Amino acid sequence: MTRDRLFEVPARLIDGVIRADMPMADLRAEVMEAGRIVMLKGVFADADVTAVRTAVADWGRTTPLADVDDFAGNYHRRRCMISRLQQAPHVFHDYNFNVLDEAPDVVREALKSLFEPLRGLYRDLTGTETTFAVPDSGPYVHPQLIHYPAGGGFFARHWHNLEPQQLGFIVSLSKRGRDYRNGGTVFEIGDDRVETETVQDIGDICLWRYDHPHWVTQSDLGDKFDWDSDAGRWVATYAYFDPRG
């Protein structure tokens, strides 16, 4: 790994607002112009993000699995497939909330405690206001959690268009060495490979330029794979989505 490509910045959540020990304009420049991965360290408390993960996992146990994507509703799917456009194999369980206000109270409030601060951070970094609602047309943002199950959850090398997202967020909801042993996001920046597995701790936010190729290494491959277990690596993402585009 080229260490110069990864930049750690202390940060914290104060009254629902994410504050970093660096001006937002400088953070943006590190990501978008210098081409670095910025790790905001210590933003969310362990107990708080664990509560979000637990609330969503419990909701999934009482909500039937979806067979196809429901782009206008709240749903979760177990995916073991190859993406149609990028031909990237992947194994993970994702939880998607397109209509946040229709989620059960405990799930809605847990998700808001995480995604409202992320919404503010995204606005401060890009100048773009987002809402958690599905518009009549165009891309939109929805709260999403992804579980890479122990025993081999992963996502092969893939990439995204830079616009309209610009900056990507990955929030760690699991603690390495306690909730999982192996697995992390790897970025390819020019000729450099940047590994974040041993750098990103629970509650940290990884910021990255959205068109960097990246992949997620396998979670605890030596363990027995079990879709019904919560073991493995959990993350939250904040990303635009346009199923009609």
C-alpha positions as a Markdown table, in Angstrom:
| # | Residue | x | y | z |
|---|---|---|---|---|
| 1 | Met | 0.0 | 0.0 | 0.0 |
| 2 | Thr | 1.2 | 3.5 | -0.7 |
| 3 | Arg | 0.7 | 5.2 | 2.6 |
| 4 | Asp | 0.8 | 8.7 | 1.1 |
| 5 | Arg | -2.5 | 8.0 | -0.6 |
| 6 | Leu | -4.3 | 7.6 | 2.8 |
| 7 | Phe | -4.8 | 10.6 | 5.0 |
| 8 | Glu | -6.3 | 10.3 | 8.6 |
| 9 | Val | -8.2 | 13.3 | 10.1 |
| 10 | Pro | -9.7 | 13.3 | 13.6 |
| 11 | Ala | -13.4 | 14.1 | 13.6 |
| 12 | Arg | -16.4 | 13.9 | 16.0 |
| 13 | Leu | -20.2 | 14.3 | 16.0 |
| 14 | Ile | -21.3 | 17.4 | 17.9 |
| 15 | Asp | -25.1 | 18.0 | 18.2 |
| 16 | Gly | -25.7 | 16.0 | 15.1 |
| 17 | Val | -23.1 | 17.8 | 13.0 |
| 18 | Ile | -19.8 | 16.1 | 11.9 |
| 19 | Arg | -16.8 | 18.3 | 12.7 |
| 20 | Ala | -13.4 | 17.5 | 11.4 |
| 21 | Asp | -10.0 | 18.9 | 12.4 |
| 22 | Met | -9.6 | 20.3 | 8.9 |
| 23 | Pro | -11.7 | 22.8 | 6.9 |
| 24 | Met | -14.2 | 21.2 | 4.6 |
| 25 | Ala | -12.7 | 22.8 | 1.5 |
| 26 | Asp | -9.3 | 21.3 | 2.4 |
| 27 | Leu | -10.9 | 17.8 | 2.9 |
| 28 | Arg | -12.6 | 18.1 | -0.5 |
| 29 | Ala | -9.3 | 19.1 | -2.1 |
| 30 | Glu | -7.5 | 16.1 | -0.6 |
| 31 | Val | -10.0 | 13.7 | -2.1 |
| 32 | Met | -10.9 | 15.4 | -5.4 |
| 33 | Glu | -7.7 | 17.1 | -6.4 |
| 34 | Ala | -4.9 | 15.2 | -4.5 |
| 35 | Gly | -6.6 | 11.9 | -5.1 |
| 36 | Arg | -6.2 | 10.6 | -1.6 |
| 37 | Ile | -8.4 | 8.5 | 0.6 |
| 38 | Val | -9.4 | 10.5 | 3.7 |
| 39 | Met | -10.3 | 8.6 | 6.8 |
| 40 | Leu | -12.4 | 10.6 | 9.3 |
| 41 | Lys | -11.5 | 9.0 | 12.6 |
| 42 | Gly | -13.8 | 8.5 | 15.5 |
| 43 | Val | -16.9 | 10.2 | 14.2 |
| 44 | Phe | -19.6 | 7.9 | 15.6 |
| 45 | Ala | -19.5 | 6.0 | 18.9 |
| 46 | Asp | -19.2 | 2.2 | 18.9 |
| 47 | Ala | -22.4 | 1.8 | 20.8 |
| 48 | Asp | -24.3 | 4.1 | 18.5 |
| 49 | Val | -23.4 | 2.5 | 15.2 |
| 50 | Thr | -23.8 | -1.0 | 16.8 |
| 51 | Ala | -27.4 | 0.0 | 17.7 |
| 52 | Val | -28.0 | 1.0 | 14.1 |
| 53 | Arg | -26.7 | -2.3 | 12.8 |
| 54 | Thr | -28.7 | -4.3 | 15.4 |
| 55 | Ala | -32.0 | -2.4 | 14.6 |
| 56 | Val | -31.6 | -3.0 | 10.9 |
| 57 | Ala | -30.6 | -6.7 | 11.3 |
| 58 | Asp | -33.6 | -7.3 | 13.6 |
| 59 | Trp | -35.9 | -5.6 | 11.0 |
| 60 | Gly | -34.5 | -8.0 | 8.4 |
| 61 | Arg | -35.3 | -11.0 | 10.4 |
| 62 | Thr | -39.0 | -10.0 | 10.5 |
| 63 | Thr | -39.2 | -8.7 | 7.0 |
| 64 | Pro | -39.4 | -11.2 | 4.1 |
| 65 | Leu | -36.5 | -11.2 | 1.7 |
| 66 | Ala | -37.0 | -9.5 | -1.6 |
| 67 | Asp | -36.5 | -11.5 | -4.8 |
| 68 | Val | -36.0 | -8.4 | -6.9 |
| 69 | Asp | -35.1 | -4.8 | -6.2 |
| 70 | Asp | -37.9 | -2.6 | -4.9 |
| 71 | Phe | -36.7 | 0.9 | -5.9 |
| 72 | Ala | -39.7 | 2.6 | -4.3 |
| 73 | Gly | -39.9 | 0.8 | -1.0 |
| 74 | Asn | -37.9 | -0.6 | 1.9 |
| 75 | Tyr | -36.4 | -4.0 | 1.3 |
| 76 | His | -33.4 | -6.3 | 1.8 |
| 77 | Arg | -31.8 | -8.9 | -0.5 |
| 78 | Arg | -29.2 | -11.6 | -0.3 |
| 79 | Arg | -27.0 | -11.3 | -3.3 |
| 80 | Cys | -24.8 | -13.9 | -4.8 |
| 81 | Met | -24.4 | -12.9 | -8.4 |
| 82 | Ile | -22.4 | -11.1 | -11.1 |
| 83 | Ser | -23.5 | -7.5 | -11.7 |
| 84 | Arg | -24.9 | -7.0 | -15.2 |
| 85 | Leu | -23.1 | -3.8 | -16.2 |
| 86 | Gln | -19.7 | -4.2 | -14.6 |
| 87 | Gln | -19.5 | -8.0 | -14.5 |
| 88 | Ala | -18.3 | -7.9 | -10.9 |
| 89 | Pro | -19.1 | -11.0 | -8.8 |
| 90 | His | -20.3 | -10.2 | -5.3 |
| 91 | Val | -21.8 | -11.9 | -2.2 |
| 92 | Phe | -23.4 | -9.7 | 0.4 |
| 93 | His | -26.7 | -8.8 | 2.1 |
| 94 | Asp | -28.0 | -5.3 | 1.5 |
| 95 | Tyr | -30.7 | -3.3 | 3.4 |
| 96 | Asn | -32.3 | -0.4 | 1.5 |
| 97 | Phe | -34.6 | 2.2 | 2.8 |
| 98 | Asn | -36.2 | 4.2 | 0.0 |
| 99 | Val | -39.1 | 5.4 | 2.1 |
| 100 | Leu | -37.5 | 6.1 | 5.4 |
| 101 | Asp | -40.6 | 7.5 | 7.0 |
| 102 | Glu | -42.4 | 4.2 | 6.5 |
| 103 | Ala | -39.8 | 2.2 | 8.4 |
| 104 | Pro | -40.7 | 1.1 | 12.0 |
| 105 | Asp | -40.0 | 3.8 | 14.6 |
| 106 | Val | -36.9 | 2.1 | 16.1 |
| 107 | Val | -35.4 | 1.5 | 12.6 |
| 108 | Arg | -36.2 | 5.0 | 11.3 |
| 109 | Glu | -34.7 | 6.8 | 14.3 |
| 110 | Ala | -31.6 | 4.6 | 14.3 |
| 111 | Leu | -31.0 | 5.3 | 10.6 |
| 112 | Lys | -31.6 | 9.0 | 11.0 |
| 113 | Ser | -29.1 | 9.2 | 13.8 |
| 114 | Leu | -26.5 | 8.0 | 11.3 |
| 115 | Phe | -27.7 | 9.3 | 7.9 |
| 116 | Glu | -28.8 | 12.8 | 8.9 |
| 117 | Pro | -25.2 | 13.7 | 10.0 |
| 118 | Leu | -24.0 | 12.1 | 6.7 |
| 119 | Arg | -26.4 | 14.2 | 4.7 |
| 120 | Gly | -25.0 | 17.3 | 6.4 |
| 121 | Leu | -21.4 | 16.2 | 5.7 |
| 122 | Tyr | -22.2 | 15.5 | 2.1 |
| 123 | Arg | -23.8 | 19.0 | 1.8 |
| 124 | Asp | -20.8 | 20.6 | 3.4 |
| 125 | Leu | -18.3 | 18.9 | 1.1 |
| 126 | Thr | -20.2 | 19.2 | -2.2 |
| 127 | Gly | -22.7 | 22.1 | -1.7 |
| 128 | Thr | -25.5 | 19.7 | -2.7 |
| 129 | Glu | -28.7 | 19.3 | -0.7 |
| 130 | Thr | -30.1 | 15.8 | -0.7 |
| 131 | Thr | -33.3 | 14.4 | 0.7 |
| 132 | Phe | -34.4 | 10.9 | 1.7 |
| 133 | Ala | -37.3 | 10.6 | -0.8 |
| 134 | Val | -37.7 | 9.1 | -4.3 |
| 135 | Pro | -38.2 | 11.9 | -6.9 |
| 136 | Asp | -40.3 | 11.6 | -10.0 |
| 137 | Ser | -37.2 | 11.4 | -12.1 |
| 138 | Gly | -33.4 | 11.5 | -11.7 |
| 139 | Pro | -31.0 | 10.1 | -9.1 |
| 140 | Tyr | -31.6 | 10.1 | -5.4 |
| 141 | Val | -30.0 | 9.0 | -2.1 |
| 142 | His | -31.3 | 6.3 | 0.1 |
| 143 | Pro | -30.0 | 4.9 | 3.4 |
| 144 | Gln | -28.2 | 1.6 | 2.8 |
| 145 | Leu | -26.4 | -0.9 | 5.0 |
| 146 | Ile | -24.4 | -3.8 | 3.5 |
| 147 | His | -23.4 | -6.9 | 5.4 |
| 148 | Tyr | -20.5 | -9.0 | 4.1 |
| 149 | Pro | -21.1 | -12.3 | 5.9 |
| 150 | Ala | -18.3 | -14.2 | 7.6 |
| 151 | Gly | -17.3 | -17.1 | 5.4 |
| 152 | Gly | -16.7 | -15.2 | 2.2 |
| 153 | Gly | -18.8 | -12.1 | 1.8 |
| 154 | Phe | -17.0 | -9.8 | -0.8 |
| 155 | Phe | -17.4 | -7.5 | -3.8 |
| 156 | Ala | -15.0 | -7.8 | -6.7 |
| 157 | Arg | -13.3 | -4.8 | -8.5 |
| 158 | His | -15.7 | -2.3 | -9.8 |
| 159 | Trp | -16.1 | 1.5 | -10.3 |
| 160 | His | -18.8 | 4.2 | -10.6 |
| 161 | Asn | -19.3 | 7.3 | -12.6 |
| 162 | Leu | -18.0 | 10.4 | -10.9 |
| 163 | Glu | -21.2 | 12.5 | -11.4 |
| 164 | Pro | -23.4 | 13.2 | -9.8 |
| 165 | Gln | -21.9 | 11.7 | -6.6 |
| 166 | Gln | -18.4 | 13.1 | -6.7 |
| 167 | Leu | -17.4 | 11.9 | -3.2 |
| 168 | Gly | -18.2 | 8.5 | -1.7 |
| 169 | Phe | -18.8 | 7.6 | 2.0 |
| 170 | Ile | -18.2 | 4.3 | 3.6 |
| 171 | Val | -19.0 | 4.1 | 7.4 |
| 172 | Ser | -17.7 | 1.2 | 9.3 |
| 173 | Leu | -20.4 | -0.4 | 11.5 |
| 174 | Ser | -18.2 | -3.3 | 12.8 |
| 175 | Lys | -15.1 | -3.6 | 14.8 |
| 176 | Arg | -12.2 | -5.6 | 13.4 |
| 177 | Gly | -11.0 | -8.3 | 15.8 |
| 178 | Arg | -14.4 | -8.4 | 17.6 |
| 179 | Asp | -17.1 | -8.5 | 15.0 |
| 180 | Tyr | -14.9 | -9.8 | 12.1 |
| 181 | Arg | -11.2 | -10.6 | 11.6 |
| 182 | Asn | -10.6 | -10.0 | 7.9 |
| 183 | Gly | -12.1 | -7.9 | 5.1 |
| 184 | Gly | -11.8 | -4.4 | 3.9 |
| 185 | Thr | -12.1 | -1.9 | 1.1 |
| 186 | Val | -9.2 | -1.6 | -1.3 |
| 187 | Phe | -8.8 | 1.3 | -3.7 |
| 188 | Glu | -6.9 | 1.6 | -7.0 |
| 189 | Ile | -5.5 | 5.1 | -7.6 |
| 190 | Gly | -3.3 | 5.3 | -10.6 |
| 191 | Asp | -0.6 | 2.7 | -10.1 |
| 192 | Asp | -1.2 | 2.6 | -6.3 |
| 193 | Arg | -3.3 | 0.2 | -4.3 |
| 194 | Val | -4.6 | 1.6 | -1.0 |
| 195 | Glu | -5.9 | -0.9 | 1.6 |
| 196 | Thr | -8.1 | 0.4 | 4.4 |
| 197 | Glu | -8.7 | -2.9 | 6.4 |
| 198 | Thr | -6.3 | -2.1 | 9.2 |
| 199 | Val | -7.0 | 1.6 | 9.2 |
| 200 | Gln | -10.7 | 2.0 | 9.3 |
| 201 | Asp | -12.2 | 1.3 | 12.8 |
| 202 | Ile | -15.8 | 1.2 | 13.8 |
| 203 | Gly | -17.4 | 4.6 | 13.6 |
| 204 | Asp | -14.9 | 5.9 | 11.0 |
| 205 | Ile | -15.9 | 7.4 | 7.7 |
| 206 | Cys | -13.9 | 6.7 | 4.6 |
| 207 | Leu | -14.1 | 9.5 | 2.0 |
| 208 | Trp | -13.0 | 8.8 | -1.6 |
| 209 | Arg | -13.3 | 10.1 | -5.1 |
| 210 | Tyr | -16.2 | 8.2 | -6.6 |
| 211 | Asp | -14.6 | 7.0 | -9.8 |
| 212 | His | -11.7 | 5.2 | -8.2 |
| 213 | Pro | -11.8 | 1.5 | -8.9 |
| 214 | His | -12.2 | -0.4 | -5.7 |
| 215 | Trp | -13.2 | -3.8 | -4.2 |
| 216 | Val | -14.0 | -5.5 | -0.9 |
| 217 | Thr | -11.9 | -8.4 | 0.2 |
| 218 | Gln | -13.5 | -11.5 | 1.6 |
| 219 | Ser | -14.8 | -11.5 | 5.1 |
| 220 | Asp | -13.4 | -14.3 | 7.4 |
| 221 | Leu | -13.1 | -16.9 | 4.6 |
| 222 | Gly | -12.1 | -19.7 | 7.0 |
| 223 | Asp | -15.5 | -19.5 | 8.8 |
| 224 | Lys | -18.6 | -21.4 | 7.9 |
| 225 | Phe | -20.9 | -19.2 | 5.6 |
| 226 | Asp | -24.3 | -18.6 | 7.1 |
| 227 | Trp | -26.7 | -16.1 | 5.7 |
| 228 | Asp | -28.7 | -16.1 | 9.0 |
| 229 | Ser | -25.7 | -15.0 | 11.1 |
| 230 | Asp | -24.8 | -11.4 | 11.7 |
| 231 | Ala | -21.1 | -12.2 | 11.8 |
| 232 | Gly | -18.9 | -10.5 | 9.4 |
| 233 | Arg | -18.3 | -6.9 | 8.2 |
| 234 | Trp | -21.1 | -4.3 | 8.1 |
| 235 | Val | -20.9 | -0.9 | 6.5 |
| 236 | Ala | -23.2 | 2.0 | 5.7 |
| 237 | Thr | -23.0 | 3.9 | 2.4 |
| 238 | Tyr | -24.2 | 7.2 | 1.2 |
| 239 | Ala | -24.6 | 7.2 | -2.5 |
| 240 | Tyr | -26.8 | 8.4 | -5.4 |
| 241 | Phe | -28.9 | 5.9 | -7.2 |
| 242 | Asp | -30.9 | 6.1 | -10.4 |
| 243 | Pro | -32.6 | 2.8 | -11.4 |
| 244 | Arg | -34.4 | 4.6 | -14.3 |
| 245 | Gly | -31.3 | 6.3 | -15.7 |
